[in-house]
Amino acid sequence: MSAWPWLIPALSFALVVVAFAVGVGPLVAAICGVALMGTVIAAVHHAELVAHRVGEPFGTLVLAVAVTVIEASLILSMLLAGGAEVAVIARDTLYAAVMLICNGVVGACILAGGLTHHEQTFRVEGSNAGLAALIAMATLSLVLPVFTTTTGAGTYSDAQLAFAAATSIALWAIFVFVQTVRHRDYFLPAEGASDAEAHAAPPSNRAAWTSFALLLLSLITVVGLAKALSPTIERAIVQTGAPKAVLGIVIALLVLLPETWAAVRAARANRLQSSMNLAIGSALASIGLTIPVVAVTAIIFELPLVMGLDPKDLVMLAVTFLVSTVTLGTGRTNMMQGAVHLVLFAAFLFLAFVP
């Protein structure tokens, strides 16, 4: 193994320790930004090694679950530290994650793959199953709280919150069972849609376990750097007069950087099936794992939690799912579909700054 894949995460982790010990000034913030980019590259490198060893769809599942667990931990830490002031942080981050994945990641993958390979294919059976589960989970978690009447607008009662958490984890667990056991073939690459790297000799067990450990270290470091940079980001948001919802977008962007990079690389290598597995799996894991953790914490500690989306966000979510249904309905993609998703993602970002 080359030196950089383990040296960058190690040095970046040391930088996180230093940043929390001495504080984050302008110089340290700049260094943390550079370290963040390097750590993301290292995380993707190790994720690809693990994926190559265990094969599809287990490889993409490893990265999706690892990133989501850390994302949930980051949201949880902010909820416990912020109280009422961050009652919407879980909603904003989850909504941003769904929009980033379904429009930003999917759009970038399809556009990059279309520019390089003109037309690409994937298994529609697996993608449609994941999209159906995602629509149900997002509706129960982010849409229904707007219309329920037991509590105030945008909130759930403890019983309703527990129900949403139970259904989310159940749907995610069933999807993982379908993806890895019952219908694993639905998530395997189509015939001929692979590259030279996919046929290279897989790494040894020792190398795979080493990469898995370094992947976890890299992901923890990414979140640590994001946490260290968050005061600087918050100050920038306040100075620019941007809405508070932008903080949720920044958190989602930082946490999902490794998955985004890995998915786009796979698409450019003509492995769009891996990109779709990673994108849809990440969106499902984001809700399926985060909602139960947030719900249990909010119930136990009696924390205020606002989950219902604003009207404009409801419209954007509905359009996203409608377009995603069309995109994933044929199993074949070209750059036009990618462009549509990226336009929707641009609209999401624009409306976040100019609501």
N, C-alpha and C positions, 0 to 999 in steps of 0.2 A: 504494500500500500504506500502511495506517495505521502509526503509529509503534510501537505496542505489540508487534506480532508480531516485530520485530527488536530492539526495545529491551530487552524482558524477557530473551531469551536472552543478549544481550550483557552486560547487567548481572549476570545470574546466573553467567555464565562468569567474569567478573571477581571475583565473590564467591568462586567455587571457588578461584581463584588466591590470594586473600587468606586464605581459610580454611586452605589448606595451608601458607601462609607464616607465619602468626601463631598457628595453632592454633585449635581449636574449643572455646570456652567456652560457658556457658549462653546468653549473648546471641547469639553468632554462630550457635549451633545453632538457636535460634528463628528467626533471620533466614533461615538455610539452609532450614528447613522451609517458610517462606512462599515463598521463591524456588523451591523444588521444585514447589510447586503451580502457580505462575505459569508455570514452564517447561514443565510437562506440558500446560497449556492451549495454550501457543504451539506445542508440538510437534504436537498434534492439529490445530491450525489449518493448519499448513504441510502436514501429511500429507494433509488433505482437499483442499487446493489441488492438490497433486501428483496425488492420486487422480482428481480431476475432469479434469485435463489428459490423463492417460494412459489413463483409463477402467478399468473392471473387466476382469479381476481384478488387473491390474498395480498399481493404486493401493494395494490392501491388501497386496500382496506387498512393495512398497517398505518400508512401515512394519514389517511382520513381520520381514523380513530385517535391516533396520537395527537394530532393537531387539535381535534375537537375537545379532547380531555383537557388540554392546556387552555384552550379558549374558555371552556366552562369555568376553570379555576380562576382565570383572570377576571371574568365577569363576577364570580362569587366574591372575590377579594374586594372588588369595587363596591358591591352591594353592601357588604358587611362594614366597610369603612365609610361609606357615604350617606347611608340612611335615606331619608326622603328625597334628598337632592338628586340621587341617581336611581329613582324608582323606575325610570324608563330606559335605563342603560341596557338591560337584557333585551327588551323589545327592539330598541334601535340597532343593537349589534346583530341580533338574529335576522332582522329584516335586511340589514345591510349585507349580511353573509349570503342570504338567499339571492338577493339581487346581484351581488358580485359574482356568485357562482353561476346562476342560471343565465345571466346576460353577459357579464364581463369575461368569465373564464370560458364558458361555452362559445361565446362569440369570438373571442381571440383564438381559440383552438380551431374552430371551423374556418375562420378567415385565414389563419396561418397555414392550415392544411390545404385549403382550397387554392391559395396562391402557389404553393409548392407542388401539389399533386392534382390540381384541377377538381377532382371529385373523390370523395372518400366514403367508406361504408362502415357500418357498425350494426350490432344485433339489436333490432328494434324491440324484441321481446323483453330483454333486460332493462333497457332504457325506459320503456313505457311502464313497466312494473314499478321502477323507482320513482318516476314522475307522478304516478297515481298516488303512491304513498306520501310523497312530498306535498302534493296539493292538499290531501286530507290533513296531514300534520300541521301545515302552515295555517289552514283554515281554523282548526281547533285551537291553535295557540295564539294566532295573531289577528284573526278576523272576528270570531264569535264574541270575544270580550266586548266588542263595540256594541253588540246587540243584546246581550244578556241584561236582565233587569234586577237580579238579586242584589247586586251591588252597584256602585257608581259606574258611569260610562268608562269603558276601557279597562275595567278591572274584573277579576274573578273572585268569587267566594272561595274559602279554603276547600270546600268539597268540589267545586268546579275546577279549581286549580289542580287538585289531586287527580281528578278524572282526566284532564288534559295531559298531565304528566304520565299517567298509566298508559293511555292510548299511544302517546308518542314513543315511549320505550318499547311497547309491544309491537308497534308497526316497524320500528327500526330492527328489533330482534328477528322478526319474521323475515324482513328483507335480507338480513345477513344470512339467515338459514337458507333462503332461496338462492342467494348469490353464491354461497360457498358449498352447499350440499345438494339440495333438491334439484336445482336447475342451474348448476354451475356453467353448463355449456352456453347459456344465454349471455354470459359475460366474457366469453372467450373471443379473441380476435377472429374476424372473418377470414376465409381462405385467401391467402396471398397478401393480406394487409399486415405486413411486418417488415422489419428492416434488418440490417446485418447484425446490429447489436442484440436483437432478440435471439439470434442463432449462435451467439458467442457462448463459450463454456461458462456455466454458472460458477459463482465464487464458492469456496469451500464453506463448510459449516462454521468454522472458526472465523473466517472473514465476514460471513453474514451476521453472526452474533456481535462481532466487533462493530460492524456498521450499524446494527440495530441500537447498540448502546450509544454510539456517537450520534445517531439520529435523535434519540431522546434528549441527549445533552444539547444538541443543536436547537431543538424545538423549545426546550426550557430556556435556553439562552435568548432565543428570539423573543419570547414573552418577557424575559427579564429586561432586555434592551428596550422593548416597547413600553414596559412599565417605567423604566428610567427616563424615557423620552416623553412620557405622557404629560408631566408638568409643562415642558416646553411647548408641546402640541396644544395643550389647553390654553396657555397664554397666547399662542398664535391665533387660536380660534376666537378668543375674546377680543384681541386687538383688531382682527379683521371684521368683527361683528357678525360672524357666521352663527347660525343656530346651533343649539347644544346637540342636536341630532348628529351633527358632523363628527362628534367624538366617537359615536358608535361606528360610523363608517371607517374612521381611521383605525380603530381597534380591529375591525374585520379585515381591512386591507393588510395590516401588519401581520396578523396571525395567519392569514390565508396565503401569504406570499409564497411559502414553499410549495403548496399544492398548485398554485397558479403556474409557477415556473415549470413544475414537473409536468403538468397537463399540456402546456403549450409545446414543450420539448417533445412529448410523445406524439402530438399531432403533426409536428414538422417531420418526425421520423416515420410518418405514415402508420401510426398506431392510434388511430382515433378511438378505437374501442377502449384502450387504456385511459384516454382522456375523459371519455364519457363515464367510465366506471369511477374515476377519481372525482369528477365534478358532481355527479348525482349522489354518489356515496358520501361525499363531504357535506352536501346540503342536508341529506337525511340525518347524518350523524350530528350535525350542528343543532338540529332541533331535537332529535331523539335522545341525545345525551344531555344537552344543556337544560332543556325544560324541566326534566325530573329533578336535577340537582338544584336549580334555581327555585322550583316550586317547594321542595322539601325544606330548603333553607328559609324561604319566606314564611312558610307556615310555622316552623319551629321558633324562629326568632321574631315572628310577627312584623316582618318588614313590609313596607308599602311596595306594591308591585303593579305597574301599569303595563298591560300587554297589548291592548287594542291599538290598531294603527289609525292614523289620521285619514280623512277621506281621500286625499290625493295619493297617499301611499297604498290604500286599498285598490284604487284604480290601477296604479302601476303594477301591483302584484297580480291583479287579474289579467292585465294585458301580457305580462311576462309569462304566465302559465298558459294563456291562449296561444301565444307565439311558440312557446316551447312544445306544445302539443303538435303544432304543425311541423316544427323542425324535427322532432323525434318520431314522427309518424311514418316515415318512409324508409329509414335506415340508410339513406344516401344524402350527402351534404355537398354544398358548393359555397363559394365565397359570399354569394348574395345573402344566404341565411346568416352567416357570421356577421355581415354588415348590419343586418336588422337588429340582432341582439346587441351589438355594440352601440347602436343608436339609442336603444332603450336604456342601456347602462349610462350613456352620456346624459340622457334625460333625467335619470334617477339622481346623478350627481348634481346636475344643474338645479333641479328642484330642491335638493337638500340645502343648497346655498341661497337659492332664491325661491322660498316657499310661496 
